[in-house]
């Protein structure tokens, strides 16, 4: 598998596979976000998810994939710090604000910064048409957030700090996207990076979740929480794994933008699973997001 992935780097077939991986990651990331924000406290959900994917990754990291080269350990250390800060910001964001409002802000901020970061780090450059696509997509995402903000009836008293946290979290999304792309390109075997990423990334949040669980007066039943964590862990493997592979196969900026069509899938999840109304305005904004992604892809 590793040799096949490496053989596709920089090819048209690799570009097409990266497109499929990024769009699949978008759907799975929306599902991942709903799992974290859903029934349980987001800190507990994230702890259960990270525990699950850390335990599953351990045997692959230790016994299956080639061990990381010496120069990878400082990269993993930086990755650990960035992702821990990201998850802290995300946890506070989901605690303060409604999912359908803060999620689009997080995902709308991320791609704009990620495209800039990819230009600075990897020398990627978007054409004017692609930049138009980026701004079209971002306008649709923020429009969706504004529409959701106008229609919600609960949690409005904490919405201002929630929105500020959402922008901060979006900045971390761009940072980890660019940094992880650098990391997965720095090792000979991409699956070495992925296995060790999930193994190392699974250490902190289970501890945070355990401390939070002990402090709660009304403690949730552990069985359903851990079941959600296991499902979320499996989803995370494919969601984060797919987009990381996409950034190795093709441009980081394009993969980052395509992944943010997750806001469309998030709205659909809210409609189909959470019973939220969509309506013509939200449909139009979702179409605008999809149009922006198409413009970015076709303008390359």
Secondary structure as UniProt FT lines:
FT   HELIX           2..7
FT   TURN            8..10
FT   HELIX           12..37
FT   HELIX           42..59
FT   HELIX           60..64
FT   TURN            70..71
FT   HELIX           72..96
FT   HELIX           99..122
FT   HELIX           128..151
FT   HELIX           156..158
FT   HELIX           159..186
FT   HELIX           190..201
FT   HELIX           204..215
FT   HELIX           222..249
FT   HELIX           252..259
FT   TURN            260..261
FT   HELIX           262..272
FT   HELIX           279..298
//
